[in-house]
Amino acid sequence: MTRLPMGLKVAPSVFSRAMTIAMSGLNYEIFFIYLDDLIVFGNSLENHNKSLVKVMSR
């Protein structure tokens, strides 16, 4: 399956769990997962861009 079916009551928790597994080791270090969003942060533009590259390459 490439998409979760509409109406699936546990879809947000399934996505969150899958992203937690896929991004293990990076979570809370350079980003965190909130519902269906990935929030990437850095203390400067350069660090933020490096964090984005790490997350997107994962």
C-alpha positions in Angstrom: 0.0 0.0 0.0 1.3 3.4 -0.8 -1.5 5.3 0.8 -3.7 4.8 3.8 -7.3 4.1 3.0 -9.8 6.9 3.7 -11.9 6.4 6.8 -9.2 4.3 8.6 -9.6 5.5 12.1 -6.1 4.7 13.2 -4.4 6.3 10.1 -2.7 9.1 12.0 -1.2 6.7 14.5 -0.1 4.3 11.8 1.6 7.2 9.9 3.2 8.5 13.1 4.5 5.0 14.0 5.9 4.4 10.5 7.7 7.8 10.5 9.1 7.2 14.0 10.6 3.8 12.8 11.9 5.3 9.5 13.5 8.3 11.2 14.9 6.5 14.3 18.0 8.2 15.5 17.1 11.6 14.1 13.9 12.2 16.0 14.1 15.0 18.6 17.7 15.6 17.6 17.1 17.7 14.4 13.3 17.4 14.0 10.2 16.0 15.5 7.0 14.4 14.2 3.7 16.0 15.0 0.6 14.1 13.7 1.3 14.2 9.9 4.0 16.9 9.9 7.8 16.7 10.1 9.1 19.8 11.8 12.8 20.4 11.1 14.8 22.9 13.1 18.2 24.4 13.3 19.9 27.4 15.0 21.1 28.9 11.7 20.2 28.7 8.1 23.2 26.5 7.4 22.4 24.0 10.2 18.7 24.0 9.1 19.7 23.1 5.5 22.0 20.3 6.7 19.1 19.0 8.9 16.8 19.1 5.9 19.3 17.1 3.8 19.5 14.5 6.5 15.8 14.1 6.8 15.1 14.1 3.1 17.8 11.6 2.4 16.4 9.3 5.0 
